[in-house]
Amino acid sequence: MGTIQLTGIGRSFRNTAAVSDIDLTIERGDFVVLLGPSGCGKTTLLRMIAGLLEPTTGRIRLDGADITDLPSKKRDLAMVFQSYALYPHLSVRKNLAFPLRVQKISKSEIARRVQEVADSLEIGHLLDRKPKELSGGQRQRVAVGRALVRNPKAFLMDEPLSNLDAKLRTQTRHELTALHQRLGATFVYVTHDQVEAMTMATKIVVLNAGRIEQYGTPEEVYDRPESVFVAGFLGSPAMNLLDARVTTIDGTVAVTADGVAGDLWPGTTDDLDVVLGIRPEHLAVTRGPIDGSGITLVGRVDIVENLGGEQILTCSTGAGRVHVRTSRDVVCTRGDEVTLHADASHAHLFERSSGRRLEWVDEPAPAPAIDRTVALAP
């Protein structure tokens, strides 16, 4: 199985809350990434699931059984640490076999499982080496293998790729994704790297100051962020966020700010201070008149960053600085005056006071009149 349920989980250190009131259900077979900046509580939360920290409040259940008070060795969960935590004096074979020896499994079964895991991770040729003789990527595979060999109900991973170089990190990321797909097991994975989260996860938990900001699929979290924090955290460059005001102009809901104007959709609304969000890839540099509704920004190019296949423009507008992700076919140089445009469907609105997402709800259509005429029988 491998369903993990957290109810009201909290942890405080000297009256400082590191994690507060977490309610979360991780379904069997999900690859759930705990994502957030340093100090947001993601590792603390993972360590409480593993049994390495006691929660101050709340309960933890694994497949319906309460494991809150169980020691870590009895939780049937396998942990992969950032530092690998391999025994330096033991060979790879003995490192892999160690958790099985603790469980007093027969030597023949240990040998079978070790060889099976080593073959699946392509480290069979390393079994007689010591950790100091391995590369960072090989050590990481051994650490994962030591977790795999136990056949636990879920795998817990605390930033396992952070010690690898960029190329090896990408390769190992692909290997972990393939491993999850092959095993169909439950993975809970901590990272601050949004690329890892977006490419590996089936679900993402975005944490901020010890609380859950949003929980959903990578597509949901990226395309429909529930708060200004999520919008500004995900994406590289992150979503452009500008203070603006929503109002009604000639029967159309419109957004206005210094150097920003646009029609959003037909309707009426009360005036409201908002944060307008637009992803860099949804802004286009325009050269001629703009037809139809949408958001228009007028600004000046400050920086042009050549990324090879594309470029990032950093532009100043009256409402603030924005980034534009565009093709290198769009020729711009520093100091150019530009007009930027985004379709209204790509505009995100957040209430400025609370930072929470706003959704436009059409007024319900009036109910049709009921014909109460009764035909008389002949």
MIROGU-739106 format. One record per residue (C-alpha): residue number from 1; residue in one letter; x, y, z. Coordinates in Angstrom, 3 decimals, decimal comma. Each point is the difference from the previous one (the first is absolute). Example, Ala and Ser with C-alpha at 12.3 -4.5 7.8 and 13.67 -1.06 7.14 Angstrom:
<nodes>
{node 1; "A"; {12,300; -4,500; 7,800}}
{node 2; "S"; {1,370; 3,440; -0,660}}
</nodes>
This chain:
<nodes>
{node 1; "M"; {0,000; 0,000; 0,000}}
{node 2; "G"; {1,523; 3,358; 0,990}}
{node 3; "T"; {-2,691; 2,599; 0,742}}
{node 4; "I"; {1,238; 2,630; 2,453}}
{node 5; "Q"; {-2,472; 2,238; 1,819}}
{node 6; "L"; {0,990; 3,014; 2,087}}
{node 7; "T"; {-2,598; 1,628; 2,245}}
{node 8; "G"; {0,669; 3,269; 1,814}}
{node 9; "I"; {3,774; -0,581; -0,024}}
{node 10; "G"; {2,088; 2,721; 1,629}}
{node 11; "R"; {3,488; 0,351; 1,425}}
{node 12; "S"; {1,402; 2,799; 2,137}}
{node 13; "F"; {3,551; 0,693; 1,099}}
{node 14; "R"; {0,290; 2,218; 3,084}}
{node 15; "N"; {-3,416; 1,540; -0,590}}
{node 16; "T"; {0,749; 0,578; -3,694}}
{node 17; "A"; {-2,299; -1,885; -2,364}}
{node 18; "A"; {1,973; -1,738; -2,775}}
{node 19; "V"; {-3,088; -1,828; -1,297}}
{node 20; "S"; {-3,592; 0,949; 0,781}}
{node 21; "D"; {-3,287; -1,882; -0,342}}
{node 22; "I"; {0,855; -2,156; -3,035}}
{node 23; "D"; {-2,835; -2,108; -1,433}}
{node 24; "L"; {1,231; -2,102; -2,909}}
{node 25; "T"; {-0,818; -3,332; -1,609}}
{node 26; "I"; {2,631; -1,646; -2,212}}
{node 27; "E"; {-1,631; -2,741; -2,049}}
{node 28; "R"; {1,601; -3,322; -0,795}}
{node 29; "G"; {2,281; 0,200; -3,047}}
{node 30; "D"; {0,269; 3,805; -0,021}}
{node 31; "F"; {3,319; 1,787; -0,426}}
{node 32; "V"; {-0,602; 2,940; 2,340}}
{node 33; "V"; {2,564; 2,791; 0,116}}
{node 34; "L"; {0,189; 2,307; 3,026}}
{node 35; "L"; {1,139; 3,249; -1,598}}
{node 36; "G"; {0,876; 3,345; 1,487}}
{node 37; "P"; {2,793; 2,397; 0,931}}
{node 38; "S"; {2,531; -0,663; 2,737}}
{node 39; "G"; {-1,566; 0,064; 3,436}}
{node 40; "C"; {-3,564; -0,702; -1,171}}
{node 41; "G"; {-0,257; -3,252; 2,005}}
{node 42; "K"; {0,260; -2,625; -2,742}}
{node 43; "T"; {2,847; -2,018; 1,549}}
{node 44; "T"; {-1,570; 0,277; 3,444}}
{node 45; "L"; {-3,225; -1,422; -1,424}}
{node 46; "L"; {1,841; -2,861; -1,723}}
{node 47; "R"; {1,920; -0,866; 3,161}}
{node 48; "M"; {-3,244; -0,166; 1,968}}
{node 49; "I"; {-1,427; -2,439; -2,569}}
{node 50; "A"; {3,190; -2,070; 0,314}}
{node 51; "G"; {-0,161; -0,034; 3,789}}
{node 52; "L"; {3,221; 1,945; 0,479}}
{node 53; "L"; {-1,881; 2,905; 1,614}}
{node 54; "E"; {-3,049; -0,125; 2,243}}
{node 55; "P"; {-2,886; 2,270; -1,022}}
{node 56; "T"; {-1,138; 2,513; 2,576}}
{node 57; "T"; {-3,586; -0,415; -1,171}}
{node 58; "G"; {-1,935; -2,272; -2,343}}
{node 59; "R"; {0,024; -3,632; -1,141}}
{node 60; "I"; {1,749; -1,953; -2,773}}
{node 61; "R"; {-1,604; -3,070; -1,583}}
{node 62; "L"; {1,444; -2,538; -2,424}}
{node 63; "D"; {-2,629; -2,070; -1,823}}
{node 64; "G"; {-2,456; 0,976; 2,711}}
{node 65; "A"; {2,191; -1,084; 2,938}}
{node 66; "D"; {1,093; 2,710; 2,447}}
{node 67; "I"; {3,820; 0,093; -0,009}}
{node 68; "T"; {0,449; 3,322; 1,801}}
{node 69; "D"; {1,634; -1,595; 3,031}}
{node 70; "L"; {1,834; -2,820; -1,790}}
{node 71; "P"; {3,819; 0,188; -0,189}}
{node 72; "S"; {1,383; 0,532; -3,482}}
{node 73; "K"; {1,306; -3,576; -0,358}}
{node 74; "K"; {-3,529; -1,368; 0,382}}
{node 75; "R"; {-1,721; 2,280; -2,520}}
{node 76; "D"; {0,721; -1,995; -3,178}}
{node 77; "L"; {1,268; 3,178; -1,676}}
{node 78; "A"; {3,384; 0,406; -1,702}}
{node 79; "M"; {1,939; 3,248; 0,184}}
{node 80; "V"; {2,599; 1,263; -2,490}}
{node 81; "F"; {2,071; 2,829; 1,486}}
{node 82; "Q"; {1,627; 2,969; -1,707}}
{node 83; "S"; {3,422; -1,153; 1,232}}
{node 84; "Y"; {-0,549; -3,631; -1,182}}
{node 85; "A"; {0,813; -1,290; 3,543}}
{node 86; "L"; {1,941; -3,029; -1,257}}
{node 87; "Y"; {2,233; -1,985; 2,338}}
{node 88; "P"; {3,532; 0,870; -1,203}}
{node 89; "H"; {1,600; -3,216; 1,326}}
{node 90; "L"; {-2,495; -2,304; -1,736}}
{node 91; "S"; {-0,076; -1,044; -3,644}}
{node 92; "V"; {-2,938; 0,933; -2,222}}
{node 93; "R"; {-1,280; -3,567; 0,400}}
{node 94; "K"; {0,067; 0,224; 3,784}}
{node 95; "N"; {-1,530; 3,506; -0,027}}
{node 96; "L"; {-2,911; -1,334; -2,034}}
{node 97; "A"; {-0,347; -3,067; 2,196}}
{node 98; "F"; {0,179; 1,848; 3,316}}
{node 99; "P"; {-3,721; 0,807; 0,489}}
{node 100; "L"; {-0,888; -3,618; -0,855}}
{node 101; "R"; {2,514; -1,374; 2,473}}
{node 102; "V"; {-1,587; 2,157; 2,697}}
{node 103; "Q"; {-3,322; -1,657; -0,844}}
{node 104; "K"; {1,710; -3,418; 0,363}}
{node 105; "I"; {-0,931; -1,124; -3,507}}
{node 106; "S"; {1,680; -3,156; -1,282}}
{node 107; "K"; {3,356; 0,317; -1,791}}
{node 108; "S"; {-1,378; -1,466; -3,216}}
{node 109; "E"; {-2,894; 2,470; -0,077}}
{node 110; "I"; {2,367; 2,886; 0,756}}
{node 111; "A"; {2,282; -1,028; -2,855}}
{node 112; "R"; {-2,943; -0,260; -2,391}}
{node 113; "R"; {-1,432; 3,413; 0,891}}
{node 114; "V"; {3,384; 1,740; -0,082}}
{node 115; "Q"; {0,780; -1,377; -3,441}}
{node 116; "E"; {-3,481; 0,868; -1,289}}
{node 117; "V"; {0,254; 3,610; 1,176}}
{node 118; "A"; {3,578; 0,346; -1,217}}
{node 119; "D"; {-1,025; -1,192; -3,462}}
{node 120; "S"; {-3,003; 2,339; -0,145}}
{node 121; "L"; {2,205; 3,001; 0,883}}
{node 122; "E"; {2,903; -1,161; -2,183}}
{node 123; "I"; {2,461; -0,128; 2,897}}
{node 124; "G"; {0,670; -3,731; -0,069}}
{node 125; "H"; {3,629; 0,613; -1,019}}
{node 126; "L"; {0,505; 2,194; 3,086}}
{node 127; "L"; {-1,066; -2,484; 2,669}}
{node 128; "D"; {3,500; -0,650; 1,334}}
{node 129; "R"; {1,108; 3,642; 0,095}}
{node 130; "K"; {0,005; 2,321; 3,015}}
{node 131; "P"; {-1,947; 3,314; -0,091}}
{node 132; "K"; {3,235; 2,033; -0,245}}
{node 133; "E"; {0,698; -1,716; -3,352}}
{node 134; "L"; {-3,318; 1,168; -1,503}}
{node 135; "S"; {-1,058; 3,192; -1,774}}
{node 136; "G"; {-2,753; 2,182; 1,426}}
{node 137; "G"; {-2,561; -1,470; -2,393}}
{node 138; "Q"; {1,031; -3,561; 0,860}}
{node 139; "R"; {-0,271; 0,731; 3,731}}
{node 140; "Q"; {-3,463; 1,396; -0,575}}
{node 141; "R"; {-1,059; -3,194; -1,778}}
{node 142; "V"; {1,303; -2,089; 2,888}}
{node 143; "A"; {-1,950; 2,158; 2,468}}
{node 144; "V"; {-3,165; -0,484; -2,068}}
{node 145; "G"; {0,758; -3,720; -0,287}}
{node 146; "R"; {0,293; -0,357; 3,764}}
{node 147; "A"; {-3,517; 1,405; 0,264}}
{node 148; "L"; {-1,326; -2,150; -2,858}}
{node 149; "V"; {1,298; -3,253; 1,388}}
{node 150; "R"; {-2,337; 0,271; 2,985}}
{node 151; "N"; {-3,102; 0,097; -2,216}}
{node 152; "P"; {-1,650; 2,598; 2,290}}
{node 153; "K"; {-3,491; 1,452; -0,229}}
{node 154; "A"; {1,394; 3,406; -0,976}}
{node 155; "F"; {3,301; 1,694; -0,841}}
{node 156; "L"; {0,978; 3,285; 1,662}}
{node 157; "M"; {2,728; 2,073; -1,689}}
{node 158; "D"; {1,586; 3,155; 1,409}}
{node 159; "E"; {1,585; 2,033; -2,844}}
{node 160; "P"; {1,859; -3,076; -1,315}}
{node 161; "L"; {1,386; 1,764; -3,097}}
{node 162; "S"; {1,322; 3,181; 1,587}}
{node 163; "N"; {3,614; -1,254; 0,184}}
{node 164; "L"; {0,169; -0,903; -3,708}}
{node 165; "D"; {1,190; 2,194; -2,873}}
{node 166; "A"; {-2,554; 1,285; -2,525}}
{node 167; "K"; {0,499; -2,729; -2,617}}
{node 168; "L"; {-0,063; -2,848; 2,523}}
{node 169; "R"; {-2,998; 1,549; 1,759}}
{node 170; "T"; {-1,977; -0,102; -3,245}}
{node 171; "Q"; {0,996; -3,604; -0,670}}
{node 172; "T"; {-0,851; -1,149; 3,531}}
{node 173; "R"; {-3,304; 1,863; -0,140}}
{node 174; "H"; {-0,950; -1,999; -3,085}}
{node 175; "E"; {1,048; -3,216; 1,743}}
{node 176; "L"; {-2,121; 0,735; 3,079}}
{node 177; "T"; {-3,017; 0,815; -2,170}}
{node 178; "A"; {0,407; -3,261; -1,916}}
{node 179; "L"; {0,464; -1,882; 3,278}}
{node 180; "H"; {-3,235; 1,412; 1,401}}
{node 181; "Q"; {-1,891; -0,934; -3,147}}
{node 182; "R"; {1,409; -3,520; 0,094}}
{node 183; "L"; {-0,692; -0,611; 3,707}}
{node 184; "G"; {-3,308; 1,844; 0,278}}
{node 185; "A"; {1,018; 0,747; 3,598}}
{node 186; "T"; {-0,713; 3,070; 2,144}}
{node 187; "F"; {2,759; 2,619; -0,033}}
{node 188; "V"; {0,194; 3,087; 2,232}}
{node 189; "Y"; {2,804; 2,248; -1,212}}
{node 190; "V"; {1,347; 3,262; 1,468}}
{node 191; "T"; {1,590; 2,637; -2,212}}
{node 192; "H"; {0,278; 3,746; -0,493}}
{node 193; "D"; {0,676; -0,563; -3,720}}
{node 194; "Q"; {-3,167; 0,686; -1,971}}
{node 195; "V"; {1,358; -1,756; -3,102}}
{node 196; "E"; {0,245; -3,234; 2,005}}
{node 197; "A"; {-3,516; 0,569; 1,311}}
{node 198; "M"; {-1,587; 0,759; -3,374}}
{node 199; "T"; {1,696; -2,870; -1,855}}
{node 200; "M"; {-0,239; -2,775; 2,595}}
{node 201; "A"; {-3,130; 0,537; 2,077}}
{node 202; "T"; {-3,510; -1,296; -0,468}}
{node 203; "K"; {-1,013; 2,433; 2,771}}
{node 204; "I"; {1,753; 3,050; 1,447}}
{node 205; "V"; {-0,404; 1,397; 3,514}}
{node 206; "V"; {1,128; 3,635; 0,020}}
{node 207; "L"; {0,991; 0,985; 3,539}}
{node 208; "N"; {0,487; 3,488; 1,393}}
{node 209; "A"; {0,848; 0,832; 3,610}}
{node 210; "G"; {-1,050; -3,461; 1,160}}
{node 211; "R"; {-3,398; 0,001; -1,710}}
{node 212; "I"; {-1,361; -1,464; -3,215}}
{node 213; "E"; {-0,556; 2,694; -2,627}}
{node 214; "Q"; {-1,241; -2,407; -2,682}}
{node 215; "Y"; {-0,212; -3,746; -0,690}}
{node 216; "G"; {-0,622; -1,268; -3,514}}
{node 217; "T"; {1,473; -1,369; -3,188}}
{node 218; "P"; {2,942; 1,868; -1,561}}
{node 219; "E"; {-2,377; 1,322; -2,677}}
{node 220; "E"; {-2,511; 1,271; 2,571}}
{node 221; "V"; {2,628; 1,683; 2,140}}
{node 222; "Y"; {1,696; 1,673; -2,976}}
{node 223; "D"; {-3,064; 0,934; -2,058}}
{node 224; "R"; {-2,344; 1,016; 2,854}}
{node 225; "P"; {2,068; 1,149; 2,995}}
{node 226; "E"; {-2,186; 0,521; 3,049}}
{node 227; "S"; {2,034; 2,852; 1,468}}
{node 228; "V"; {2,501; 2,719; -0,804}}
{node 229; "F"; {2,652; -2,087; 1,774}}
{node 230; "V"; {-0,512; -3,033; -2,246}}
{node 231; "A"; {-0,152; 2,190; -3,116}}
{node 232; "G"; {3,256; 1,706; 0,904}}
{node 233; "F"; {1,791; -3,170; 1,080}}
{node 234; "L"; {-0,652; -2,250; -3,006}}
{node 235; "G"; {1,485; 0,800; -3,373}}
{node 236; "S"; {3,361; 1,210; -1,260}}
{node 237; "P"; {-0,330; 2,903; -0,335}}
{node 238; "A"; {-2,920; 0,050; 2,420}}
{node 239; "M"; {-3,412; 1,391; -0,862}}
{node 240; "N"; {-0,051; 3,778; -0,462}}
{node 241; "L"; {-1,982; 1,519; 2,896}}
{node 242; "L"; {-1,195; 3,613; -0,224}}
{node 243; "D"; {-2,190; 2,076; 2,284}}
{node 244; "A"; {-3,114; 1,010; -1,948}}
{node 245; "R"; {-3,668; 0,816; 0,342}}
{node 246; "V"; {-3,004; -1,801; -1,419}}
{node 247; "T"; {-2,952; 2,155; -1,027}}
{node 248; "T"; {-2,925; 0,127; -2,430}}
{node 249; "I"; {0,293; 2,004; -3,213}}
{node 250; "D"; {-2,930; 0,080; -2,440}}
{node 251; "G"; {-1,383; -3,348; 1,117}}
{node 252; "T"; {3,386; -1,710; -0,045}}
{node 253; "V"; {2,143; -1,134; 2,929}}
{node 254; "A"; {3,327; 1,757; -0,488}}
{node 255; "V"; {3,363; 0,164; 1,740}}
{node 256; "T"; {2,010; 3,205; 0,274}}
{node 257; "A"; {3,348; 1,123; 1,409}}
{node 258; "D"; {2,747; 2,434; -0,923}}
{node 259; "G"; {1,047; -1,099; -3,502}}
{node 260; "V"; {-2,463; -2,919; 0,061}}
{node 261; "A"; {-3,505; -0,214; -1,457}}
{node 262; "G"; {-2,269; -2,684; -1,326}}
{node 263; "D"; {-3,463; -1,439; -0,358}}
{node 264; "L"; {-0,479; -3,363; 1,683}}
{node 265; "W"; {-3,544; -1,176; -0,679}}
{node 266; "P"; {-3,557; 1,331; -0,376}}
{node 267; "G"; {-1,746; 0,740; 3,302}}
{node 268; "T"; {0,064; 2,279; 3,006}}
{node 269; "T"; {1,907; -0,023; 3,269}}
{node 270; "D"; {0,625; 2,123; 3,048}}
{node 271; "D"; {3,311; 1,865; -0,050}}
{node 272; "L"; {2,696; -2,105; 1,643}}
{node 273; "D"; {3,727; 0,288; 0,680}}
{node 274; "V"; {1,668; -3,090; -1,468}}
{node 275; "V"; {3,303; -1,541; -0,941}}
{node 276; "L"; {0,073; -0,738; -3,731}}
{node 277; "G"; {2,022; -3,065; -0,976}}
{node 278; "I"; {1,270; -0,892; -3,501}}
{node 279; "R"; {2,502; -2,749; -0,811}}
{node 280; "P"; {3,066; 1,208; -2,009}}
{node 281; "E"; {-0,797; -2,438; -2,819}}
{node 282; "H"; {-3,475; 1,515; -0,386}}
{node 283; "L"; {1,287; 3,501; -0,742}}
{node 284; "A"; {0,779; 0,866; -3,613}}
{node 285; "V"; {1,839; 2,975; -1,473}}
{node 286; "T"; {-2,346; 1,681; -2,469}}
{node 287; "R"; {0,925; 2,249; -2,913}}
{node 288; "G"; {-3,407; 1,108; -1,299}}
{node 289; "P"; {-3,534; 0,712; 1,217}}
{node 290; "I"; {-1,544; -2,500; 2,406}}
{node 291; "D"; {-3,343; -1,554; -0,860}}
{node 292; "G"; {-2,374; -1,465; 2,558}}
{node 293; "S"; {0,058; -0,119; 3,781}}
{node 294; "G"; {3,019; -0,637; 2,156}}
{node 295; "I"; {2,632; 1,688; 2,116}}
{node 296; "T"; {2,297; 2,635; -1,467}}
{node 297; "L"; {3,159; 1,235; 1,705}}
{node 298; "V"; {2,252; 2,806; -1,169}}
{node 299; "G"; {3,621; -0,097; 1,078}}
{node 300; "R"; {3,710; 0,137; -0,780}}
{node 301; "V"; {2,458; -2,869; -0,458}}
{node 302; "D"; {2,658; 0,000; 2,741}}
{node 303; "I"; {1,678; -3,403; -0,444}}
{node 304; "V"; {0,129; -2,576; -2,803}}
{node 305; "E"; {1,142; -3,483; 1,066}}
{node 306; "N"; {0,898; -2,431; -2,779}}
{node 307; "L"; {-0,813; -3,582; 1,073}}
{node 308; "G"; {0,855; -1,594; -3,333}}
{node 309; "G"; {-3,366; -1,175; -1,280}}
{node 310; "E"; {-1,857; 2,940; 1,549}}
{node 311; "Q"; {0,561; 3,252; 1,815}}
{node 312; "I"; {-1,250; 1,691; 3,153}}
{node 313; "L"; {-0,800; 3,711; -0,181}}
{node 314; "T"; {-0,097; 2,000; 3,210}}
{node 315; "C"; {-2,163; 3,085; -0,511}}
{node 316; "S"; {-0,925; 2,981; 2,166}}
{node 317; "T"; {-3,653; 1,084; 0,052}}
{node 318; "G"; {-1,818; 2,585; 2,046}}
{node 319; "A"; {-1,385; -2,770; 2,225}}
{node 320; "G"; {3,329; -1,756; 0,504}}
{node 321; "R"; {2,575; -2,242; -1,638}}
{node 322; "V"; {-1,178; -2,913; -2,177}}
{node 323; "H"; {1,698; -2,907; -1,749}}
{node 324; "V"; {-0,859; -1,214; -3,492}}
{node 325; "R"; {0,978; -3,439; -1,315}}
{node 326; "T"; {0,136; 0,168; -3,774}}
{node 327; "S"; {1,673; -1,329; -3,120}}
{node 328; "R"; {3,336; 1,448; -1,063}}
{node 329; "D"; {-1,719; 0,929; -3,261}}
{node 330; "V"; {-1,451; 2,938; 1,929}}
{node 331; "V"; {2,760; 2,578; -0,318}}
{node 332; "C"; {0,278; 2,292; 3,013}}
{node 333; "T"; {2,872; 1,951; 1,468}}
{node 334; "R"; {0,513; 1,810; 3,270}}
{node 335; "G"; {-1,885; 3,305; 0,068}}
{node 336; "D"; {-2,663; -0,959; -2,552}}
{node 337; "E"; {-3,511; 1,223; 0,729}}
{node 338; "V"; {-2,365; -2,985; -0,299}}
{node 339; "T"; {-3,675; -0,857; 0,217}}
{node 340; "L"; {-0,786; -3,350; 1,619}}
{node 341; "H"; {-3,253; -1,891; -0,314}}
{node 342; "A"; {-1,587; -3,024; 1,682}}
{node 343; "D"; {-3,301; -1,671; -0,739}}
{node 344; "A"; {-2,638; 0,544; 2,688}}
{node 345; "S"; {-0,203; -3,780; 0,570}}
{node 346; "H"; {3,573; 0,122; 1,325}}
{node 347; "A"; {-0,689; 2,657; 2,638}}
{node 348; "H"; {0,065; -1,138; 3,647}}
{node 349; "L"; {-1,605; 2,185; 2,656}}
{node 350; "F"; {0,738; -0,125; 3,723}}
{node 351; "E"; {-1,617; 2,002; 2,787}}
{node 352; "R"; {2,696; 2,405; 1,124}}
{node 353; "S"; {-0,938; -0,058; 3,687}}
{node 354; "S"; {-0,033; -3,789; 0,421}}
{node 355; "G"; {2,184; -1,129; -2,904}}
{node 356; "R"; {-2,556; -2,673; -0,942}}
{node 357; "R"; {-1,169; -0,775; -3,512}}
{node 358; "L"; {-3,132; 1,648; -1,370}}
{node 359; "E"; {-2,345; -1,785; -2,387}}
{node 360; "W"; {-2,557; 1,648; -2,252}}
{node 361; "V"; {-3,449; -1,537; 0,488}}
{node 362; "D"; {-2,691; 0,790; -2,541}}
{node 363; "E"; {-3,344; 0,971; 1,447}}
{node 364; "P"; {-2,424; -2,916; -0,322}}
{node 365; "A"; {-2,477; 0,287; -2,841}}
{node 366; "P"; {-3,573; 0,698; 1,086}}
{node 367; "A"; {-2,115; -3,100; 0,425}}
{node 368; "P"; {-2,304; -0,637; -2,969}}
{node 369; "A"; {-3,648; 0,874; 0,496}}
{node 370; "I"; {-2,165; -3,004; 0,795}}
{node 371; "D"; {-2,975; -0,511; -2,302}}
{node 372; "R"; {-2,823; -0,765; 2,379}}
{node 373; "T"; {-2,628; -0,366; -2,774}}
{node 374; "V"; {-1,892; -3,253; 0,345}}
{node 375; "A"; {-1,567; -1,461; -3,100}}
{node 376; "L"; {-3,592; -1,002; 0,524}}
{node 377; "A"; {-0,947; -3,467; -1,032}}
{node 378; "P"; {-2,617; -0,071; -2,757}}
</nodes>
